[in-house]
Amino acid sequence: MAIVAETNRFSKTSRTVLAWLVGLLFFFPIFWMILTSFKTDAVAVKPEFLFSFTPTLDNYINMTENYDYWRFAANSVITSVFATIFTLVVGIPSAYAMAFNPSRRTKDVLMWMLSTKMLPAAAVLYPMTFLTKNFLGIFDTHFLLILVLSLINLPIVVWMLFTYFKEIPREIIEAGKMDGVSTWGEVREILIPLAWGGIASTALLCFIFCWNEAYWTVRLTTTEAATLSKLIEGNRAPEGLFFGRLSAVSAAAVGPIIVLGWFCQKQLVQGLTFGAVK
């Protein structure tokens, strides 16, 4: 018994140490980025100043005073929030219909939606830019970014919600129908409360994807609707990268997402494990 207890204790300790090592491994790039953000551009590229340097806030001061950080941040918030809301407004009814009123083509539709994620973005960049600039006149607008971010995240959202909704007993929905509840009533009064954890985690992931999207936000904007991704991309010049300023802007861009994920980790884990145990 003593040997078994000692083995279990060692196994638990080793798992704890391994978890900490993996966590530190994932956190190290963020730590290095934050550390570099307190260096000047000249110091940031010198190996002799990796850890021994005089910290400075010049990069952050320059970011807020000369780069109009708050305008870019506001654009990121606007596009990410409204794109997430629009995606959920479309995704929840779609996933509901596929989960509780499936047809012979439901699986084909789901696979087709997922296959759109395999399309190279560069393949449609030129027609997208040409149409939005010359015909639609919505280039560099919040509306365009919200629409594009919603469409590229919709397949993932529908798949996730479909999985969550399938775990809800069908009898509950049928009981609501027998009581005379309308379709909208089923979604609002039965489905959403029961699957709230899954919906919350889906919304959080969708928001993170929208916030982190760089390819489309950089190429479909110039000044008016430019997000933090555009600001990060702007810290590049023909002579190279400004590592100090680039790190400061990057830290300010990922900071809100890290804080959001920290405070919402309970809801995220709850949603991702929704239906795992019946």
Protein Blocks (a to p, Z undefined) as FASTA:
>chain_A
ZZmmmmmmmmmmmmmmmmmmmmmmmmmmmmmmmmmmmpcfklmmpmklmmgccddfklmm
mmmmmnommlmmmmmmmmmmmmmmmmmmmmmmmmmmmmmmccfklmmmmmmmmmmmmpcf
klmmmmmmmmmmmmnopghifklmmmmmmmmmmmmmmmmmmmmmmmpcfklmmmmmmnop
afklmmmmmmmmmmmmmmmmmmmmmmmmmmmpmklmmmmccklmocfklmmmmmccfkbc
cfklmmmmmmmmmmmmmmmmmmmmmmmmmmmmgokaZZ
